[in-house]
Amino acid sequence: MLIIRPAVAGDTPLMLSLIRELAEYERSPESAVATEDDLLQQGFGPQPRFHCVIAEWDGDPAGFALYFCNFSTWTGRAGIYLEDLFVRPVHRRKGIGKELFRHLAAKTQEENLSRLVWQVLNWNQLAIDFYLSLGAAPLTDWQTMRLSGDALKALAQSE
C-alpha cells in the first residue's frame, strides 16, 4: 500500500502543493513563497541543492520529506538535515511518517552519514511526542538563529 520514491522533476507541482499544505498546518501560509520553477532549478538542476522523497498510499500522494546534506566538523562526516516532512491529514495514523523517517535513517546508515537532524515548532506537541517515540533527543541547549531578508542583504553589503 505504501511506496516511498525519489521525487522527479515532474513532481514539482505536487511538492509545491505539499509545501503549501505544510505551511498552512504550521500557521504560516504567507511564508511559503517558493515557486515550481524554484523547486525545479534548485532540486533538479545541474547542482541539486536538496533531495525529496514522495510517499504514496495506494497511488495517492500522501506526503513527502525534503532534505539536504550538512556537515559536522565534530564528527568529520556529513549528515542529513530534514527541512520538511509532511503527511496529509487524510493519510495520518497509517505509519507513513514513521516510514519516511525510517527511509531517511536507512539512507543515513547506508551512506555512512553521522546523523539526521531537523527542527520542530515548540507548540507542535503531537509531532514532538512522535519524534520522542522514534528515539529522537531534543537539543535544548541550542537556539536556532536566522539571518534573512533586509538584514542578510545589509550584512552582505557591509564593509
N, C-alpha and C positions, 0 to 999 in steps of 0.2 A: 504494500500500500504506500509506503514512503520511499521516495527516491531523493537523494541529495546529489546534485550535479553541478559542475562548474558553470557559471554564467558565461554566455557568449554575447557578442556584440548586439545581436538581435534582441537580447533581454533588457536593453537599457530602458524601454518604456515600462516594463514590469518593475525593474529595480527602482525607478523613479517613483512609481506608484507606491511601492512598499516603503520607501524612504519617507514619503509624504504621510503615509498612514502612521508610521512610527513617530514622526514629528507631531502629528495630531494627538497621539496617545501620550506623548511626553509634554503636552500642553504648550507647544511652541511651533504651531504650523507656519507662522510667518518666517521662521528661521530657515526653513528648507527652501533655499533659493537655487539649488543645483538644477541643471537642465539635462535633458537627454544627451545633448552634444557634449556637455561637461563629462558625463559618465563615459561616453564613447571615447573621447580623447584621452581622458585620464586613466581609464581602465583597460582600454583595448587598442591603444596606440602603440608606437614603437617602443616606448618605455612605460609599461603599465605601472601606475602608482598604487594600485590596490588589486585585490582579488575578491571574488564574490562566489558564493555557492547559493543555489536556489533549492529550496525544499518543496517537493511536490507531493501531495497526498492524492492518490488515485488520479493523477494527471492535473489536478488543480493546484495552482501556485499557492503554497501555504505560508511561506516565509523565506527569509534569507539571512545570510551572515556576510558582512563585508569587512575585510581585514587587510592588513599590510604588515610587512616585516619591520621590526625595530631592532635595536642592538643594545646589549648590555655590556658596558665596559667592565662591570664587576665579574660577569661570568665569561666574558670574552666570546660570547655567542649571540647570534640573532635569536629573536623570539617572534611571536605573533602578537600584534596589537589588534584586538577586535574592536572596530569602530562602531558597528551596528549589528545587532541581532534582533530580529523581529519575527513573530509568528502571528498571523492574522487571528483575531478573536474566535472566529468560527472553527479554527483548527487547533485551538489550545486544548490542553489536557489529553493530548494524544501522544506525548513523548517527543514531539518534533523539536522543541527547544533543546531538550537533553541530547537528542541525536545530533543536532547541529554542533553542540559543544563537544560531543564525543568525536565527531568528524574532525574538528579543529585540534582536539587533543591528540588524536591519532596522527594527524599531519605534523604536529609539533614533534612527536616522538619519531616518526619516520624520517624527518629531516634533521634530526639531532639538534633541535632548537631548544633554547633554555627555558622558555616559559610562555604562558598565554595570559595576557593582561587585558583588562577592559575597565570601563567606568560604569557606575550605576547612579542614578539620581537618588539622593538621600530620602526622598519621600516614597520611593517605589519599594515598599516593604515586601510585596509579593515577589518581586524579582530578587531582592536581597535574600529572602528566605530560600528561594530556588537555588541561587548561587551557593549559599552555605550548604545546601543539601548535596551539592556536587563535590564539596570539599574545598571550595574557594575560601581564601582568607582575606578579610578586608585589610587594606593598608591604611590604618587610621592615623599614622604619623605623617602621611603625605597629603599635601593640598595641591589640587590641580590649579595651574596658572595658565592664562591665555593672553596672548597679545594679538590683536586683530584690528581691522578697520583703520580708522584715523591714527590710533596710537601706533600701530605697526608701521604705517606709512611715515609718520613723524620720526620714529626711531631710525628707520632705514635711510631717511634723508638728513639725519642729524650729522654734525661734524664732530 
